[in-house]
Amino acid sequence: MIFTVLSGVVGWLVFHHGVAMFILVLILGMIGIFISGLWTHIWVYLVGGRKGIKQTLKALMYGATPGCLLGWIPIVGVFAVVWTLILEIVGIGQLHELSTRRAALAVILAISIPLTVPYAATGIWRVGFAMESGSMEPNMHAGDLIFVQAPARTEIITYEEGEALGYKSFDEYGDVIVYRPGGRSSATPILHRAMYWVEKGGEMPDGKPAPHAGYITKGDNNAGFDQPMLGVEPVRPEWVIAVAKVRIPYLGYPSIMLKKGF
């Protein structure tokens, strides 16, 4: 899976961000090549492949060619990625002397398990978000990778409730939620703490009545609440896409660099 994704974005990155971004992806790609190759080879071995990990790596690298050359082109990139998978299956089958069915099974397992297991554990397909700003310092820092859980899998506890219960998350009372302002899919997700719940017509931090019920949120490092500091309304439960659970420093930087460039 790493081969497929990387091959699809390399050309696009070079075109839009130049050689520096290509070097970053190349470094990450070398790490990904080893991890992806080792992971795929486990399944190749389990279905009967006995020619060694070098043959698996050779098949994956050869198969990545269409995606690398064409994966960045809109629409065409989709077909390039599919062709990449087909070539990987054919290559593994030939180099390991496996039937197409066994080779396909190995590749499908290598791709599907990393996708389905995290979803089964967290209830959400996107299990991590990169912290892009310092709005949550000192409890979260820019560049942190934040692992999350689906709202349906956990109870959201506000700062107000957490203070009464003695419950803390990321060294402060209450949960940190990930929400999209207005519930718009195009809106950039915001990772801020749920401070308290306000009912429709209830008083918001600026003294105005709330247009609807929802969470009042705030960045731990921000002077004011998101309502109205960021111009967003109280966060409806359906706007919440995740609840933050674990922070890993620095691992979010690659995602930020890929998104914003240098």
ZASE-868462 format. One line per 8 residues: number of its first residue (from 0); their letters; for each residue x, y, z of N, C-alpha, C. Coordinates in steps of 0.001 Angstrom, whole numbers. Layout:
N
NUM	a	X Y Z X Y Z X Y Z; ...
//
This chain:
262
0	miftvlsg	827 -1198 0 0 0 0 867 1255 0; 1939 1248 735 2840 2397 775 3403 2677 -607; 3772 1606 -1330 4291 1773 -2686 3260 2463 -3561; 2024 2013 -3480 976 2555 -4329 745 4030 -4052; 652 4398 -2780 404 5792 -2414 1572 6682 -2808; 2792 6261 -2450 3967 7072 -2751 4157 7263 -4248; 3968 6189 -5001 4154 6305 -6439 3140 7251 -7062; 1965 7323 -6459 935 8199 -6993 1153 9672 -6716
8	vvgwlvfh	1916 10010 -5659 2087 11412 -5299 3437 11996 -5691; 4419 11161 -5998 5763 11679 -6289 5741 12674 -7441; 5130 12288 -8572 5101 13183 -9725 4385 14483 -9427; 3279 14399 -8695 2519 15600 -8341 3345 16526 -7463; 4069 15955 -6507 4876 16764 -5596 5998 17488 -6327; 6658 16796 -7242 7748 17414 -7993 7198 18568 -8835; 6049 18340 -9442 5454 19359 -10308 5055 20605 -9520; 4487 20409 -8302 3952 21531 -7543 4931 22125 -6530
16	hgvamfil	5850 21312 -6007 6702 21802 -4924 8197 21702 -5203; 8572 21167 -6342 9972 21161 -6723 10788 20021 -6144; 12083 20112 -6339 13012 19037 -5986 13083 18821 -4485; 13000 19879 -3685 13108 19740 -2226 12040 18797 -1689; 10808 18967 -2177 9732 18088 -1723 9955 16668 -2220; 10505 16542 -3414 10794 15212 -3940 11807 14490 -3055; 12811 15220 -2578 13827 14610 -1714 13194 14121 -415; 12274 14931 145 11586 14516 1368 10819 13225 1138
24	vlilgmig	10057 13183 47 9272 11984 -250 10190 10793 -523; 11344 11063 -1154 12291 9994 -1444 12809 9361 -153; 13142 10204 821 13627 9694 2110 12548 8887 2807; 11341 9469 2862 10236 8739 3480 9917 7469 2691; 10075 7561 1378 9800 6405 535 10754 5254 782; 12031 5567 1025 13005 4514 1307 12645 3757 2578; 12187 4518 3576 11728 3879 4812 10482 3060 4528; 9575 3646 3738 8339 2952 3408 8563 1699 2592
32	ifisglwt	9568 1734 1721 9876 577 895 10223 -633 1765; 11069 -406 2750 11473 -1516 3617 10289 -2033 4424; 9528 -1123 5027 8395 -1534 5861 7331 -2233 5022; 6984 -1616 3886 5970 -2197 3017 6412 -3539 2450; 7689 -3603 2038 8201 -4857 1480 8208 -5977 2494; 8629 -5663 3718 8649 -6676 4772 7248 -7145 5102; 6318 -6201 5218 4935 -6539 5539 4307 -7399 4433; 4499 -6993 3184 3938 -7757 2069 4557 -9140 1991
40	hiwvylvg	5864 -9217 2247 6553 -10507 2147 6047 -11508 3181; 5614 -11020 4313 5036 -11928 5323 3865 -12694 4719; 3003 -11975 4000 1832 -12617 3404 2201 -13451 2187; 3209 -12991 1454 3702 -13793 323 4227 -15132 844; 4960 -15080 1922 5515 -16303 2508 4399 -17226 2997; 3378 -16651 3601 2284 -17456 4144 1467 -18150 3060; 1439 -17565 1849 695 -18212 759 1584 -19117 -79; 2850 -19258 326 3709 -20227 -348 4931 -19678 -1047
48	grkgikqt	5140 -18358 -1032 6311 -17780 -1694 7588 -18053 -918; 8589 -18629 -1572 9814 -19029 -874 11079 -18515 -1575; 10972 -17480 -2379 12122 -17004 -3142 12864 -15845 -2475; 12411 -15469 -1287 13117 -14430 -551 12518 -13049 -689; 12827 -12194 288 12247 -10850 327 12744 -9979 -826; 13946 -10269 -1367 14452 -9480 -2486 13519 -9566 -3686; 12958 -10737 -3911 12050 -10902 -5046 10748 -10133 -4807; 10306 -10091 -3556 9099 -9321 -3236 9346 -7836 -3462
56	lkalmyga	10476 -7334 -2985 10820 -5929 -3190 10939 -5590 -4671; 11537 -6505 -5428 11693 -6282 -6861 10326 -6152 -7533; 9396 -7021 -7161 8058 -6990 -7745 7318 -5702 -7382; 7447 -5271 -6137 6767 -4058 -5694 7339 -2812 -6365; 8653 -2760 -6479 9282 -1591 -7102 8966 -1524 -8594; 8984 -2675 -9253 8639 -2717 -10679 7177 -2312 -10870; 6311 -2815 -10014 4888 -2510 -10138 4561 -1051 -9885; 5421 -362 -9114 5147 1038 -8765 5377 1995 -9931
64	tpgcllgw	5976 1535 -11010 6341 2418 -12128 5161 3195 -12718; 4036 2556 -13071 2925 3336 -13652 2411 4414 -12711; 2301 4082 -11426 1822 5061 -10470 2771 6233 -10327; 4069 5939 -10368 5078 6992 -10233 5044 7945 -11422; 4835 7405 -12611 4849 8221 -13819 3525 8935 -14075; 2415 8267 -13738 1113 8793 -14120 157 9041 -12959; 546 8603 -11746 -367 8664 -10611 -788 10060 -10202; -21 11072 -10567 -335 12448 -10184 -1332 13115 -11114
72	ipivgvfa	-1651 12479 -12250 -2560 13075 -13225 -4003 12754 -12828; -4869 13769 -12705 -6273 13522 -12345 -6922 12492 -13261; -7727 11647 -12698 -8471 10573 -13382 -7521 9493 -13891; -6537 9892 -14693 -5556 8916 -15190 -4852 8244 -14024; -4638 9008 -12936 -3954 8464 -11766 -4675 7276 -11158; -5997 7281 -11221 -6765 6161 -10666 -6444 4877 -11419; -6425 4966 -12742 -6103 3795 -13560 -4644 3384 -13368; -3768 4371 -13147 -2352 4067 -12929 -2153 3278 -11643
80	vvwtlile	-2884 3643 -10598 -2778 2934 -9321 -3313 1514 -9453; -4427 1365 -10178 -4977 16 -10400 -3979 -826 -11185; -3359 -227 -12205 -2366 -947 -13004 -1158 -1315 -12152; -797 -440 -11216 300 -728 -10293 4 -1984 -9480; -1197 -2076 -8968 -1577 -3250 -8174 -1548 -4525 -9021; -2023 -4407 -10257 -2018 -5572 -11148 -587 -6036 -11411; 305 -5087 -11691 1703 -5432 -11946 2361 -6054 -10716; 2029 -5549 -9540 2594 -6111 -8315 2142 -7560 -8136
88	ivgigqlh	881 -7819 -8409 357 -9183 -8289 1036 -10109 -9293; 1117 -9652 -10541 1759 -10467 -11582 3230 -10696 -11248; 3918 -9627 -10805 5337 -9746 -10481 5598 -10701 -9337; 4808 -10609 -8286 4965 -11516 -7149 4698 -12952 -7582; 3668 -13119 -8405 3345 -14468 -8874 4485 -15082 -9675; 5069 -14316 -10578 6139 -14838 -11427 7437 -15051 -10657; 7830 -14078 -9861 9112 -14168 -9163 9105 -15199 -8030; 7931 -15447 -7471 7828 -16436 -6403 7221 -17756 -6887
96	elstrraa	6941 -17810 -8194 6356 -19013 -8794 5057 -19396 -8087; 4186 -18385 -7943 2882 -18587 -7320 1782 -18412 -8355; 646 -19001 -8094 -501 -18791 -8968 -987 -17350 -8789; -1693 -16857 -9803 -2220 -15497 -9722 -3149 -15341 -8530; -3912 -16378 -8238 -4840 -16317 -7106 -4092 -16137 -5779; -3010 -16896 -5606 -2235 -16790 -4359 -1526 -15439 -4259; -966 -14971 -5368 -290 -13683 -5375 -1272 -12551 -5065; -2470 -12617 -5667 -3490 -11608 -5416 -3926 -11624 -3955
104	lavilais	-4048 -12816 -3390 -4445 -12943 -1986 -3422 -12284 -1075; -2139 -12505 -1365 -1078 -11907 -548 -1143 -10381 -600; -1312 -9817 -1798 -1352 -8358 -1949 -2604 -7783 -1298; -3738 -8433 -1488 -4996 -7949 -907 -4920 -7952 621; -4360 -9007 1193 -4219 -9074 2651 -3259 -7997 3154; -2178 -7783 2424 -1188 -6782 2831 -1777 -5373 2821; -2742 -5120 1933 -3358 -3800 1846 -4543 -3665 2792; -5397 -4685 2836 -6656 -4563 3572 -6492 -4595 5085
112	ipltvpya	-5565 -5394 5587 -5419 -5504 7042 -5001 -4184 7689; -3994 -3458 7152 -3659 -2160 7761 -4798 -1143 7698; -5749 -1345 6782 -6878 -431 6669 -8015 -816 7610; -8299 -2110 7690 -9465 -2550 8442 -9222 -2693 9944; -8017 -3105 10338 -7742 -3292 11764 -7831 -1973 12530; -7187 -881 12056 -7351 394 12767 -8806 850 12834; -9551 619 11752 -10960 1008 11767 -11739 204 12804; -11458 -1090 12872 -12138 -1930 13855 -11832 -1477 15278
120	atgiwrvg	-10607 -988 15485 -10191 -580 16830 -10715 799 17215; -10824 1709 16230 -11177 3092 16552 -12560 3515 16069; -13103 2789 15086 -14407 3156 14544 -14353 4275 13531; -13134 4637 13076 -12984 5728 12111 -11885 5357 11123; -12086 5709 9843 -11098 5347 8831 -9830 6167 8976; -9971 7446 9292 -8792 8292 9492 -8443 8260 10977; -7406 7562 11314 -7087 7340 12731 -6141 8379 13310; -5595 9272 12469 -4656 10254 12980 -4775 11601 12295
128	famesgsm	-4488 12667 13039 -4495 14029 12521 -3212 14728 12944; -2640 15509 12043 -1444 16282 12373 -1857 17606 13003; -1232 17936 14115 -1471 19235 14760 -681 20290 13995; -1393 21231 13386 -740 22176 12483 -369 23508 13120; -896 23794 14298 -628 25090 14921 -285 24920 16399; -11 26034 17043 306 26010 18466 -883 26346 19339; -2098 26243 18803 -3295 26651 19548 -3581 25770 20757; -2975 24569 20815 -3224 23670 21942 -2018 23532 22871
136	epnmhagd	-995 24360 22667 160 24310 23555 -251 24722 24974; 406 24202 25996 1579 23308 25947 1220 21817 25931; -56 21506 25751 -505 20119 25845 -440 19364 24524; -454 20096 23431 -209 19555 22104 660 20566 21370; 1544 20081 20525 2450 20978 19824 2318 20800 18317; 2626 21851 17575 2635 21749 16118 3600 20640 15710; 3150 19774 14821 3967 18642 14390 3629 17352 15103; 2795 17430 16143 2363 16196 16819 1400 15418 15921
144	lifvqapa	1462 14110 16023 472 13259 15367 -512 12814 16440; -1784 13143 16244 -2816 12865 17230 -3663 11683 16762; -3619 10597 17519 -4460 9448 17212 -5818 9629 17877; -6848 9207 17158 -8210 9536 17571 -9105 8292 17624; -10293 8519 18170 -11322 7486 18219 -12630 8099 17749; -13484 7284 17159 -14764 7774 16673 -15629 8238 17838; -16393 9329 17678 -17263 9814 18761 -18249 8754 19251; -18678 7877 18324 -19646 6846 18702 -19043 5798 19626
152	rteiitye	-17715 5731 19671 -17038 4725 20494 -16684 5237 21896; -16938 6502 22160 -16555 7078 23441 -17533 8173 23844; -17491 8572 25090 -18329 9658 25589 -17499 10935 25641; -18010 12000 25061 -17306 13274 25088 -17576 13973 26416; -16516 14243 27146 -16615 14918 28437 -16058 16329 28287; -16845 17320 28623 -16413 18704 28496 -15493 19092 29651; -14840 20237 29486 -13979 20769 30548 -14778 20935 31832; -15984 21475 31704 -16855 21712 32854 -17177 20409 33578
160	egealgyk	-17499 19369 32806 -17807 18059 33397 -16547 17407 33956; -15439 17531 33212 -14192 16937 33651 -13695 17514 34959; -13902 18810 35147 -13485 19462 36383 -14254 18903 37569; -15539 18617 37353 -16375 18060 38428 -16045 16592 38697; -15667 15873 37639 -15391 14436 37766 -13924 14137 38063; -13055 15120 37890 -11618 14885 38039 -11026 14166 36840; -11677 14305 35683 -11217 13638 34461 -10390 14598 33620; -9190 14151 33219 -8313 14963 32385 -7920 14223 31115
168	sfdeygdv	-7693 14992 30078 -7198 14469 28804 -6155 15454 28301; -4969 14960 27998 -3869 15825 27567 -3607 16928 28602; -3505 16476 29864 -3098 17339 30986 -4050 18483 31297; -5300 18356 30865 -6281 19388 31196 -7654 18738 31265; -8582 19374 31942 -9915 18803 32097 -10643 18731 30755; -11408 17643 30578 -12245 17487 29395 -11529 16899 28186; -12321 16556 27184 -11792 15930 25966 -11453 16959 24893; -10481 16593 24074 -10149 17366 22876 -10868 16704 21708
176	ivyrpggr	-11671 17487 21012 -12439 16941 19898 -11904 17466 18571; -12189 16722 17516 -11853 17148 16163 -13178 17406 15448; -13371 18637 14992 -14639 18957 14344 -14425 19794 13088; -15425 19733 12216 -15424 20558 11005 -16449 21675 11198; -16013 22939 11179 -16947 24052 11358 -18116 23971 10385; -19297 24087 10936 -20498 24034 10103 -20804 22651 9569; -19977 21672 9927 -20175 20321 9420 -19831 20180 7957; -19154 21189 7384 -18811 21162 5958 -17632 20235 5724
184	ssatpilh	-17784 19333 4766 -16709 18386 4467 -15472 19081 3926; -15656 20265 3360 -14530 21012 2794 -13777 21821 3856; -14350 21950 5046 -13737 22756 6100 -12551 22029 6721; -11509 22782 7056 -10339 22201 7707 -10694 21779 9127; -10396 20536 9517 -10716 20081 10875 -9989 20909 11936; -10662 21181 13037 -10090 21915 14168 -9989 20978 15363; -8798 20951 15989 -8578 20125 17173 -8533 21035 18396; -9650 21167 19083 -9728 22011 20278 -10518 21310 21378
192	ramywvek	-10415 21837 22577 -11057 21210 23730 -12529 21609 23822; -13363 20623 24155 -14780 20887 24409 -14900 21470 25813; -15291 22735 25909 -15299 23432 27192 -16606 23223 27955; -17721 23433 27287 -19013 23180 27926 -20087 23075 26854; -21232 22587 27265 -22371 22409 26367 -23346 23555 26578; -23816 24120 25479 -24790 25191 25563 -26067 24769 24841; -27199 25055 25444 -28479 24754 24808 -28872 25874 23843; -29800 25589 22961 -30274 26606 22031 -30846 27784 22816
200	ggempdgk	-30395 28975 22484 -30844 30171 23182 -30021 30491 24408; -29157 29543 24821 -28303 29783 25972 -27240 30826 25653; -26638 31367 26695 -25653 32437 26499 -24313 31880 26055; -23798 32420 24956 -22477 32052 24462 -21435 32966 25110; -20132 32655 24920 -19091 33467 25559 -19160 34964 25254; -19713 35326 24075 -19799 36750 23718 -21106 37381 24187; -21892 36600 24940 -23140 37125 25481 -24331 36949 24572; -24133 36511 23350 -25233 36321 22412 -25903 34969 22631
208	paphagyi	-27162 34847 22259 -27848 33560 22405 -27347 32553 21365; -27226 31324 21787 -26751 30281 20877 -27813 29972 19831; -27439 29922 18547 -28417 29624 17488 -28924 28183 17549; -28162 27322 18189 -28560 25927 18376 -27697 25332 19485; -28082 24164 19946 -27328 23490 21007 -26009 22968 20436; -24976 22928 21278 -23700 22399 20825 -22595 22654 21835; -21378 22204 21462 -20218 22382 22330 -19582 23754 22095; -19200 24403 23190 -18362 25591 23124 -16926 25089 23244
216	tkgdnnag	-16078 25482 22319 -14722 24928 22246 -13661 26017 22353; -12434 25554 22653 -11349 26522 22835 -10003 25820 22724; -9042 26482 22088 -7678 25990 22091 -7038 26306 23433; -6308 25364 24012 -5720 25577 25335 -4815 26800 25388; -4236 27161 24251 -3301 28278 24200 -3939 29557 23671; -5224 29485 23346 -5906 30658 22803 -6501 31517 23913; -6556 32817 23669 -7083 33742 24674 -8600 33644 24793; -9262 33320 23705 -10717 33269 23721 -11271 31978 23162
224	fdqpmlgv	-12578 31817 23289 -13270 30639 22783 -13396 30703 21261; -13573 29532 20658 -13767 29496 19198 -15029 30251 18805; -16016 30259 19715 -17265 30975 19501 -17215 32240 20375; -16950 33396 19850 -16951 33756 18424 -15568 34029 17849; -14476 33725 18554 -13133 34104 18127 -12824 33630 16707; -13233 32389 16371 -12979 31843 15043 -14178 32000 14115; -15214 32638 14630 -16393 32857 13802 -17199 31597 13543; -17105 30620 14453 -17850 29374 14272 -18987 29303 15294
232	epvrpewv	-20008 28551 14956 -21145 28367 15853 -20860 27236 16836; -21699 27099 17870 -21531 25951 18770 -21470 24655 17959; -20602 23745 18371 -20331 22547 17584 -21412 21494 17829; -22202 21243 16823 -23208 20186 16916 -22503 18828 17040; -23106 17851 17712 -22490 16522 17842 -22145 15891 16500; -22981 16135 15488 -22726 15527 14178 -21555 16180 13452; -21095 17334 13921 -19928 17971 13323 -18617 17390 13877; -18720 16704 14998 -17531 16112 15622 -17163 14841 14864
240	iavakvri	-15947 14788 14323 -15546 13622 13537 -14632 12683 14317; -14088 13157 15451 -13189 12294 16223 -12928 12897 17604; -12434 12043 18492 -12028 12472 19835 -10560 12096 20003; -9731 13065 20373 -8290 12831 20504 -8001 11913 21682; -7042 10975 21486 -6720 10016 22538 -5233 9936 22851; -4379 9985 21821 -2941 9782 22028 -2157 10788 21190; -1068 11287 21763 -209 12243 21053 1181 11658 20873; 1701 11712 19634 3072 11297 19364 3818 12478 18753
248	pylgypsi	4838 12987 19447 5559 14173 18950 6227 13937 17596; 6260 14979 16782 7014 15077 15530 6455 14258 14359; 5723 13201 14622 5286 12342 13519 4263 13013 12604; 3745 14143 13004 2799 14848 12153 3450 15757 11128; 4770 16008 11295 5456 16921 10380 5431 16481 8914; 5659 15199 8603 5589 14805 7187 4256 15145 6542; 3165 14934 7275 1843 15262 6730 1705 16756 6493; 2210 17564 7427 2130 19023 7275 2951 19490 6083
256	mlkkgf	4156 18912 5922 5015 19296 4799 4399 18917 3469; 3787 17740 3416 3147 17320 2174 1976 18218 1825; 1311 18737 2853 135 19579 2632 505 21008 2270; 1505 21559 2970 1826 22979 2809 3093 23235 2019; 3966 22221 1909 5251 22431 1269 6194 23150 2213; 7391 23488 1713 8389 24140 2547 8190 25657 2558
//
